Amino acid sequence: MKRNILVVGASRGIGLAVAQFYHAQGNNVISVSRTPSSVGQWIEADISHIAGIQKVLDATSHLSIDALLYMGGIWEENAFTKDYNFEASPYSETKNIINVNQVAPIELVKGLLPSFRQSENPRAIFIGATSGLDISTTSEVAYSASKFGLRGAVHSLRIGYKNEGIGFTTINPGLVGTEEVLADIHSGEFAGLIPIPIEDVVRTVDFVMQSNIHTDIGDITLTQKYTG
């Protein structure tokens, strides 16, 4: 069955891989990003601002949305490296991270609820991070705060709409083998790191997407391995 799938952050990394996966299956993929995406219908939008969020909602209001796949996310300059400096991080950076990683997902879900209700098995799946878990070992303050907050919001949505058949899931991966992470590994930044393959994240998303409407799937955590 052809589905209407809205993928946020679809121009690169996990979002691009997810968009390509569902587009190849013949679904109607609506890609959202600031930079061009070659997959499906592209909506150019900066979701760090309410105008960008509203642009997405206006462009999809006529559709039954079967899935919101929120694969976007940003972090501080030099995050996850020895050069990260919390004290040098400006207010604008903190605000932008919270807006993209936490506020935008909340507001998109709010606006998409009428479209979700038209679907037979609607799903909202969000990329969190192990930085947003109690077991986190990362020191990036704004990024960790945004991912903790996202998990809390998704948990509350799951409770608030449990009788409406809308599935809300957060996938919390460690370091995924994106171009940025692979470049850092090549430079020696993460000695011994074996990153999580993007394909494993895509498979995890699809596991949730294929699940029965009566199956409630909360947090899923994926962690990377190290050699030695």
Backbone bond lengths (Angstrom), bond angles and torsions (degrees), N, CA, C in turn:
res aa  C-N    CA-C-N  psi(-1)  N-CA   C-N-CA  omega(-1)  CA-C   N-CA-C  phi
1 M - - - 1.453 - - 1.530 109.73 -
2 K 1.310 116.91 128.91 1.451 122.37 179.22 1.518 110.16 -71.49
3 R 1.336 115.87 129.38 1.453 120.39 -177.33 1.522 110.79 -117.80
4 N 1.323 115.17 154.56 1.462 121.90 173.53 1.522 107.97 -94.20
5 I 1.324 116.60 112.13 1.459 121.69 -172.94 1.523 109.50 -121.47
6 L 1.314 115.40 121.12 1.463 122.21 -179.86 1.523 108.55 -98.80
7 V 1.330 116.88 116.70 1.465 121.93 -177.55 1.529 109.24 -112.91
8 V 1.300 116.32 117.11 1.463 121.71 179.22 1.532 109.15 -96.22
9 G 1.337 115.83 131.02 1.456 120.74 -176.17 1.511 111.30 86.25
10 A 1.326 116.81 38.67 1.469 121.82 -168.43 1.518 114.46 -93.17
11 S 1.316 118.68 13.07 1.463 119.55 -177.73 1.525 113.43 -94.99
12 R 1.336 116.59 -14.32 1.471 118.52 -179.19 1.529 109.89 -163.00
13 G 1.320 115.50 170.71 1.455 121.98 173.62 1.509 114.48 59.24
14 I 1.320 115.52 -140.19 1.466 121.56 -177.39 1.518 110.92 -60.64
15 G 1.325 116.96 -43.69 1.462 120.32 -178.00 1.509 112.98 -60.18
16 L 1.326 117.29 -43.02 1.462 121.14 178.37 1.519 110.57 -63.75
17 A 1.335 117.06 -44.22 1.464 120.61 -179.89 1.521 111.42 -62.25
18 V 1.318 117.06 -41.40 1.465 121.30 179.19 1.527 110.23 -66.32
19 A 1.332 116.89 -44.16 1.464 120.64 179.33 1.523 110.80 -61.12
20 Q 1.325 117.20 -44.15 1.461 121.12 179.31 1.527 111.08 -62.72
21 F 1.320 116.76 -40.12 1.463 121.49 -178.86 1.533 111.15 -60.50
22 Y 1.315 116.53 -47.81 1.468 119.13 -176.81 1.522 112.35 -78.17
23 H 1.308 116.86 -28.92 1.463 119.50 175.84 1.527 110.22 -66.83
24 A 1.338 116.69 -38.66 1.463 121.11 179.38 1.528 111.96 -64.19
25 Q 1.317 116.29 -24.06 1.467 120.85 178.12 1.524 112.30 -83.20
26 G 1.312 117.00 -2.21 1.454 120.70 178.42 1.511 115.44 90.83
27 N 1.329 116.68 13.38 1.464 120.30 178.13 1.528 110.66 -79.08
28 N 1.318 115.53 160.94 1.457 121.31 173.76 1.520 107.60 -86.47
29 V 1.315 116.65 100.93 1.461 122.06 -177.28 1.521 109.72 -97.64
30 I 1.330 115.45 126.55 1.457 121.66 174.12 1.520 106.79 -107.97
31 S 1.330 116.07 113.12 1.455 121.96 -175.64 1.523 110.40 -95.89
32 V 1.324 116.02 131.76 1.466 121.56 179.51 1.523 109.09 -118.09
33 S 1.313 116.57 127.98 1.467 121.43 177.53 1.513 109.45 -170.54
34 R 1.321 115.57 164.99 1.467 120.01 175.67 1.519 110.71 -79.12
35 T 1.335 116.38 -39.55 1.462 121.27 179.05 1.516 109.50 -97.87
36 P 1.340 118.19 155.44 1.466 120.89 -172.04 1.525 114.27 -57.31
37 S 1.317 115.02 139.69 1.454 122.67 171.74 1.521 107.79 -116.23
38 S 1.322 116.05 136.78 1.460 121.33 -177.48 1.522 112.10 -90.12
39 V 1.313 117.33 4.63 1.460 121.33 -172.26 1.520 111.17 -106.14
40 G 1.332 116.69 123.13 1.451 121.45 174.91 1.514 113.45 62.12
41 Q 1.321 115.41 -147.04 1.469 122.02 177.55 1.521 108.64 -88.19
42 W 1.332 116.24 121.80 1.465 119.79 -177.13 1.518 110.79 -96.87
43 I 1.336 115.40 129.04 1.463 121.66 171.54 1.526 107.25 -109.69
44 E 1.308 116.06 115.83 1.464 120.11 176.84 1.523 108.69 -80.37
45 A 1.316 116.51 115.15 1.462 119.38 -176.45 1.515 110.64 -153.94
46 D 1.319 115.06 138.61 1.464 122.13 172.74 1.522 106.95 -100.49
47 I 1.326 116.16 100.70 1.464 120.68 -173.00 1.524 112.82 -81.44
48 S 1.332 116.82 5.83 1.471 118.46 172.60 1.516 110.72 -76.38
49 H 1.333 116.65 -7.78 1.464 122.72 179.27 1.531 109.72 -123.48
50 I 1.308 117.00 150.57 1.463 121.60 -178.76 1.525 111.14 -61.85
51 A 1.338 117.65 -31.30 1.460 120.04 179.57 1.522 111.04 -63.35
52 G 1.333 116.96 -38.39 1.455 120.91 178.03 1.517 112.16 -68.09
53 I 1.326 116.16 -40.68 1.468 120.57 177.44 1.518 110.05 -62.55
54 Q 1.328 116.41 -45.77 1.463 120.12 -179.09 1.527 111.48 -65.05
55 K 1.314 117.07 -33.74 1.467 120.64 177.45 1.525 110.29 -60.99
56 V 1.316 117.21 -42.08 1.465 121.27 178.10 1.524 110.68 -64.87
57 L 1.319 116.45 -44.78 1.467 120.53 -178.48 1.526 110.95 -64.98
58 D 1.316 117.14 -40.77 1.461 120.54 179.45 1.530 111.20 -64.56
59 A 1.326 116.35 -38.83 1.467 121.02 -176.46 1.523 112.80 -72.88
60 T 1.335 116.94 -19.33 1.475 120.11 -176.36 1.531 113.13 -115.42
61 S 1.317 117.77 4.48 1.471 120.95 -173.11 1.526 113.27 -64.11
62 H 1.329 117.09 -22.28 1.468 120.51 -178.02 1.524 112.49 -87.30
63 L 1.336 116.69 -2.18 1.462 120.72 -174.19 1.522 112.32 -106.16
64 S 1.319 114.63 153.27 1.461 120.87 163.78 1.523 106.37 -84.31
65 I 1.319 117.59 115.99 1.468 120.83 -178.00 1.533 108.93 -93.09
66 D 1.330 114.83 118.50 1.465 120.27 179.69 1.522 112.10 -85.11
67 A 1.334 116.81 -25.81 1.466 118.44 179.59 1.517 111.05 -157.12
68 L 1.320 114.55 135.83 1.462 122.23 164.74 1.519 106.15 -103.88
69 L 1.320 116.44 116.40 1.462 121.20 177.31 1.520 107.09 -110.20
70 Y 1.328 115.31 97.66 1.464 121.35 -175.69 1.526 108.07 -89.54
71 M 1.327 115.00 92.90 1.463 121.37 -174.11 1.522 112.09 -102.65
72 G 1.326 117.61 0.30 1.456 121.51 -178.23 1.521 112.16 -80.15
73 G 1.309 114.84 160.68 1.461 120.24 176.79 1.515 110.25 175.89
74 I 1.324 116.50 145.29 1.463 121.04 178.93 1.521 109.22 -132.49
75 W 1.327 115.57 164.59 1.457 120.59 -178.45 1.523 109.61 -146.23
76 E 1.320 115.36 177.12 1.449 121.32 -175.77 1.532 112.11 -67.79
77 E 1.312 114.93 159.53 1.462 119.81 172.75 1.531 109.24 -61.24
78 N 1.323 115.97 134.91 1.472 123.27 -179.43 1.526 113.34 63.06
79 A 1.335 116.68 21.50 1.466 119.49 178.23 1.525 110.52 -59.80
80 F 1.329 114.37 145.81 1.467 123.45 176.60 1.536 113.19 66.70
81 T 1.318 116.27 16.52 1.463 120.39 174.85 1.521 108.72 -126.52
82 K 1.297 115.74 169.81 1.475 120.70 179.85 1.523 112.35 -68.22
83 D 1.326 116.93 -12.94 1.462 120.67 -178.52 1.530 113.31 -90.30
84 Y 1.341 117.51 -2.73 1.466 119.32 177.88 1.528 109.41 -62.46
85 N 1.341 115.12 134.98 1.471 120.04 -176.92 1.532 108.49 -137.29
86 F 1.314 116.61 100.70 1.465 121.50 -179.04 1.530 111.49 -57.81
87 E 1.329 117.33 -41.95 1.464 121.04 -175.57 1.533 112.61 -67.36
88 A 1.321 116.71 -21.27 1.466 120.32 179.84 1.523 112.47 -94.39
89 S 1.324 116.80 -2.86 1.458 120.18 -177.63 1.526 110.11 -76.95
90 P 1.340 118.31 120.88 1.463 120.47 -176.96 1.522 112.99 -76.44
91 Y 1.308 115.76 162.59 1.466 122.07 177.57 1.522 111.41 -55.73
92 S 1.331 117.20 -40.51 1.463 121.27 -177.54 1.521 111.41 -61.03
93 E 1.323 116.81 -35.36 1.466 120.37 179.18 1.528 110.46 -69.39
94 T 1.322 116.00 -45.70 1.467 119.97 178.41 1.524 110.73 -59.20
95 K 1.315 117.13 -46.75 1.460 121.52 -179.01 1.516 111.55 -61.97
96 N 1.319 117.03 -42.75 1.460 121.07 -178.58 1.521 111.36 -64.80
97 I 1.317 116.92 -41.92 1.471 121.07 179.22 1.525 110.71 -62.77
98 I 1.317 116.92 -46.64 1.465 120.19 179.26 1.525 110.72 -63.61
99 N 1.332 117.06 -40.90 1.467 120.47 -179.82 1.523 111.99 -61.46
100 V 1.322 116.98 -46.88 1.468 120.84 -175.92 1.524 111.70 -74.73
101 N 1.323 117.24 -44.36 1.462 121.03 -172.62 1.519 114.50 -84.25
102 Q 1.319 117.11 -20.31 1.460 119.46 -173.51 1.525 113.57 -127.80
103 V 1.327 117.00 -52.93 1.468 119.62 -176.29 1.527 111.55 -67.97
104 A 1.323 117.75 -47.95 1.470 120.84 -177.22 1.521 113.36 -58.88
105 P 1.340 119.92 -44.98 1.470 118.63 177.30 1.523 112.76 -59.65
106 I 1.328 116.60 -40.86 1.466 120.48 -179.81 1.527 110.40 -62.41
107 E 1.322 116.32 -48.37 1.463 120.23 -176.45 1.529 112.11 -69.62
108 L 1.321 117.54 -33.67 1.457 119.96 176.66 1.526 111.03 -65.44
109 V 1.319 116.68 -44.39 1.472 119.49 177.59 1.522 110.60 -60.38
110 K 1.317 116.67 -44.18 1.461 120.44 -179.82 1.530 110.93 -56.43
111 G 1.332 115.61 -45.62 1.458 119.89 -178.45 1.514 114.37 -74.93
112 L 1.331 117.09 -23.40 1.464 120.88 -176.98 1.522 113.98 -90.95
113 L 1.312 118.00 -7.07 1.465 120.09 -176.63 1.539 113.44 -53.05
114 P 1.335 120.49 -44.53 1.470 119.05 177.56 1.527 112.15 -60.06
115 S 1.328 117.66 -35.49 1.464 121.45 179.27 1.524 111.24 -73.36
116 F 1.335 117.63 -37.50 1.456 120.90 175.57 1.528 111.12 -60.17
117 R 1.294 116.12 -39.47 1.470 120.92 -175.54 1.525 112.59 -67.03
118 Q 1.316 117.82 -13.76 1.457 121.64 177.18 1.529 112.52 -88.63
119 S 1.338 116.80 -7.63 1.459 121.77 -177.39 1.527 111.32 -92.98
120 E 1.331 116.50 152.66 1.465 121.00 179.21 1.527 111.82 -77.41
121 N 1.329 117.59 -29.87 1.467 120.60 -178.57 1.530 109.03 -148.34
122 P 1.333 116.97 70.16 1.468 119.93 -174.71 1.526 112.38 -72.75
123 R 1.324 114.54 142.45 1.460 121.15 179.56 1.522 110.58 -133.83
124 A 1.309 115.78 140.57 1.463 121.98 171.11 1.521 106.45 -123.76
125 I 1.331 116.06 115.04 1.460 121.63 -174.55 1.527 108.22 -121.33
126 F 1.320 115.96 131.50 1.461 121.49 -173.54 1.524 110.04 -123.78
127 I 1.326 115.68 139.95 1.454 119.91 172.43 1.523 108.59 -85.47
128 G 1.311 115.03 110.81 1.453 120.97 173.13 1.518 108.33 -92.47
129 A 1.320 116.86 -138.22 1.464 121.34 178.46 1.518 108.36 -170.48
130 T 1.324 116.14 154.49 1.462 118.52 173.00 1.523 110.38 -64.52
131 S 1.337 116.92 -17.68 1.473 120.35 175.08 1.516 111.55 -65.62
132 G 1.330 117.30 -17.14 1.452 121.53 178.90 1.513 113.95 -99.26
133 L 1.323 116.85 13.93 1.468 121.55 179.14 1.524 110.24 -105.70
134 D 1.309 115.44 160.85 1.462 119.99 178.11 1.527 111.79 -63.17
135 I 1.334 116.34 -24.71 1.469 120.53 -178.57 1.526 112.07 -87.96
136 S 1.314 117.42 9.03 1.461 121.21 -175.83 1.525 111.77 -58.49
137 T 1.328 115.17 141.09 1.468 120.47 176.48 1.532 110.99 -117.42
138 T 1.343 116.47 14.46 1.459 120.07 -178.36 1.528 110.71 -97.21
139 S 1.336 115.72 155.33 1.464 120.45 -175.02 1.528 113.16 -111.16
140 E 1.327 118.09 4.62 1.457 121.48 -179.16 1.526 109.29 -71.83
141 V 1.311 116.99 109.46 1.463 121.69 -166.56 1.527 112.50 -70.34
142 A 1.323 118.54 -56.70 1.461 120.91 -176.82 1.522 111.51 -64.66
143 Y 1.323 116.49 -41.77 1.471 120.30 179.78 1.527 110.57 -62.26
144 S 1.327 117.11 -47.73 1.469 120.51 179.33 1.526 110.90 -62.10
145 A 1.320 116.41 -42.33 1.466 120.06 179.08 1.524 110.93 -60.70
146 S 1.322 115.98 -42.52 1.467 119.49 -178.14 1.517 111.66 -66.19
147 K 1.327 117.19 -37.12 1.461 119.77 -178.88 1.530 111.85 -77.12
148 F 1.339 117.52 -34.70 1.466 119.81 171.13 1.523 109.63 -60.22
149 G 1.336 116.10 -46.20 1.456 120.72 -179.19 1.516 112.53 -63.50
150 L 1.325 117.43 -38.89 1.461 121.11 178.32 1.521 110.67 -61.90
151 R 1.322 116.69 -45.27 1.476 120.07 178.42 1.526 110.58 -59.46
152 G 1.325 116.70 -42.36 1.460 120.04 179.00 1.508 112.38 -63.55
153 A 1.330 116.49 -42.09 1.464 120.87 179.44 1.521 111.23 -63.60
154 V 1.321 116.46 -44.60 1.468 120.56 -179.22 1.527 110.24 -65.03
155 H 1.332 117.13 -38.45 1.463 120.84 176.90 1.526 110.58 -60.48
156 S 1.321 116.29 -43.56 1.461 120.15 -179.57 1.528 111.30 -67.91
157 L 1.324 116.95 -37.55 1.467 120.30 176.49 1.526 110.72 -63.00
158 R 1.311 115.76 -39.96 1.467 120.65 179.29 1.528 110.70 -60.86
159 I 1.315 116.17 -40.14 1.471 120.74 178.71 1.536 110.61 -72.25
160 G 1.324 115.86 -46.06 1.454 120.15 -174.35 1.520 114.14 -66.90
161 Y 1.335 117.28 -28.02 1.472 120.55 -175.90 1.527 112.04 -119.94
162 K 1.335 115.82 26.61 1.466 120.08 -177.54 1.516 113.04 -63.91
163 N 1.325 117.91 -23.30 1.463 120.67 -178.86 1.528 113.54 -95.78
164 E 1.339 116.40 5.79 1.462 119.78 -178.19 1.523 113.49 -107.50
165 G 1.324 116.97 0.57 1.457 119.43 176.36 1.510 115.06 75.50
166 I 1.330 118.23 16.17 1.466 121.20 177.90 1.524 108.38 -95.90
167 G 1.314 116.98 123.18 1.460 120.89 -178.84 1.517 111.31 -89.53
168 F 1.325 116.79 131.51 1.467 121.84 179.27 1.532 108.44 -122.33
169 T 1.324 116.90 120.70 1.465 121.95 -175.35 1.516 110.39 -135.76
170 T 1.337 116.03 140.07 1.464 121.55 172.49 1.516 108.81 -114.95
171 I 1.332 116.21 127.55 1.464 122.11 175.29 1.522 107.23 -103.29
172 N 1.325 116.08 122.67 1.465 121.87 -174.18 1.524 110.60 -112.32
173 P 1.327 117.38 90.25 1.464 118.91 178.79 1.519 112.54 -90.80
174 G 1.328 114.59 156.36 1.453 119.88 167.98 1.517 108.30 -79.28
175 L 1.310 118.03 -142.25 1.466 121.13 -178.65 1.532 110.22 -75.47
176 V 1.319 115.40 120.81 1.460 122.80 -178.00 1.524 108.84 -99.71
177 G 1.324 116.38 148.65 1.456 121.70 -176.31 1.506 114.44 -73.59
178 T 1.320 117.18 58.50 1.463 122.02 173.32 1.532 108.98 -79.00
179 E 1.313 116.71 171.89 1.462 120.59 179.59 1.524 110.85 -58.51
180 E 1.337 116.27 -39.97 1.461 119.91 -177.90 1.531 111.24 -65.22
181 V 1.326 116.26 -45.74 1.468 120.36 -179.12 1.521 110.69 -66.61
182 L 1.326 117.55 -42.24 1.466 120.49 179.29 1.523 110.94 -62.94
183 A 1.336 116.31 -36.20 1.469 119.65 177.04 1.527 110.70 -65.74
184 D 1.334 116.81 -40.60 1.466 120.22 178.14 1.527 111.30 -64.46
185 I 1.323 116.31 -39.93 1.468 120.06 178.27 1.531 109.77 -62.87
186 H 1.324 115.33 -43.59 1.464 120.55 -179.49 1.526 111.09 -62.00
187 S 1.341 116.29 -33.20 1.465 120.24 -179.52 1.523 112.45 -80.15
188 G 1.339 117.23 -5.70 1.457 121.57 -179.93 1.512 114.24 90.88
189 E 1.345 117.25 10.08 1.463 120.99 -176.80 1.523 111.88 -67.51
190 F 1.336 117.43 -36.85 1.476 121.30 -177.15 1.524 109.27 -120.76
191 A 1.309 115.90 79.33 1.461 120.32 -176.62 1.531 110.72 -62.38
192 G 1.325 115.58 126.96 1.456 120.65 175.65 1.513 115.22 81.08
193 L 1.330 117.97 2.04 1.471 120.24 -177.73 1.523 111.28 -75.29
194 I 1.327 116.18 133.37 1.456 122.42 169.18 1.519 106.02 -110.68
195 P 1.328 118.91 102.09 1.467 120.46 -174.12 1.523 112.25 -69.40
196 I 1.302 115.66 159.58 1.460 121.68 175.17 1.526 108.18 -72.16
197 P 1.333 118.85 125.45 1.465 119.71 178.22 1.533 110.91 -62.54
198 I 1.325 116.50 139.20 1.458 119.78 177.05 1.524 110.29 -55.38
199 E 1.334 116.81 -35.01 1.460 120.48 -178.71 1.523 111.83 -59.82
200 D 1.339 117.12 -32.59 1.464 120.03 178.63 1.523 111.25 -69.33
201 V 1.322 116.24 -35.42 1.469 119.76 176.63 1.531 109.60 -67.19
202 V 1.339 116.69 -42.87 1.468 120.76 177.93 1.526 110.17 -60.34
203 R 1.328 116.99 -43.72 1.470 120.08 179.06 1.527 111.40 -63.21
204 T 1.326 116.29 -35.22 1.462 119.83 178.82 1.524 110.52 -67.21
205 V 1.324 116.36 -43.41 1.463 120.52 175.94 1.524 109.68 -58.34
206 D 1.330 116.41 -44.46 1.464 119.33 -176.20 1.527 112.05 -69.94
207 F 1.325 117.37 -30.38 1.470 119.77 174.06 1.523 110.40 -58.46
208 V 1.318 115.94 -44.44 1.469 119.93 178.63 1.525 110.00 -66.67
209 M 1.316 116.34 -43.12 1.468 120.78 -177.75 1.527 112.12 -62.24
210 Q 1.314 117.33 -32.14 1.460 121.03 -177.73 1.534 113.10 -87.66
211 S 1.301 117.14 -5.88 1.463 120.28 -175.95 1.523 111.63 -73.23
212 N 1.309 114.71 153.08 1.460 122.36 -179.54 1.518 110.73 -63.47
213 I 1.308 115.94 148.45 1.464 121.23 -179.73 1.531 111.75 -58.54
214 H 1.325 117.76 -25.47 1.465 121.15 -178.23 1.534 112.59 -89.21
215 T 1.348 116.91 0.28 1.456 120.54 178.84 1.523 109.57 -96.40
216 D 1.326 115.99 118.02 1.465 121.57 -179.21 1.527 108.41 -92.70
217 I 1.313 116.92 118.42 1.465 121.44 -178.71 1.521 108.19 -116.39
218 G 1.320 116.00 115.84 1.455 120.62 -178.08 1.513 112.33 -89.79
219 D 1.329 117.66 -118.94 1.461 121.88 -179.94 1.526 111.73 -81.02
220 I 1.317 116.06 140.54 1.462 123.40 171.17 1.519 106.74 -126.19
221 T 1.329 116.24 128.04 1.465 120.79 -177.94 1.514 111.19 -113.22
222 L 1.327 115.49 132.16 1.465 122.52 175.82 1.526 108.15 -121.29
223 T 1.318 117.36 130.08 1.467 119.79 -179.55 1.524 110.48 -122.24
224 Q 1.329 114.90 149.39 1.457 120.89 178.85 1.512 110.75 -85.19
225 K 1.320 115.85 165.64 1.455 120.60 178.16 1.540 110.44 -113.95
226 Y 1.317 114.58 162.04 1.461 120.94 175.78 1.528 108.54 -125.34
227 T 1.328 115.99 147.95 1.453 119.91 175.75 1.520 108.69 -90.26
228 G 1.306 115.95 158.43 1.455 119.94 175.96 1.521 113.02 80.23
